[in-house]
Amino acid sequence: MITVRFAGARGFGKVAEKAVRNSVSLGVFLAVAAHPEVPFRVVELAGRGITATEAATRWVLKVGKSSLDGFTLADKLIDLGEKEDQLVQLWEEYGAGGVDVATLESRLAKIVTTMEAWSSVPEGPVEDRSSGLRRVLGPGADG
């Protein structure tokens, strides 16, 4: 169950409560789309974001898990998580009155466009963040 709450100057309350996947991005995109003060262009971006979130999930399950090693897949998921963090931060800033609608639209468009491209990224590493986590096999290891 996801409950999306963003308190701020605009008086956001409990915006959405539904039994959905554990997806922060999906919850934020639903909150954006349901908010009465955002223009239709922003609602449209939120819809594209919902689609991009689902495409990323499908890609991980159908392509990523079967074709990438764990570290490469983890790197890609970290990259997607960073986009999610940007999305949450942007929506919180908007809710607190720190971002106007034009800035919300502009930054949301960048996040959504990046998320749309994410699942179409060819197999291969993104910036490697896990090099320190790689297991070094020693003598006698069954590797």
Summary of the structure (lengths in Angstrom):
residues: 143
radius of gyration: 17.9
end to end distance: 39.4
largest distance: 63.3
contacts: 378
relative contact order: 0.15
helix: 60%
strand: 6%
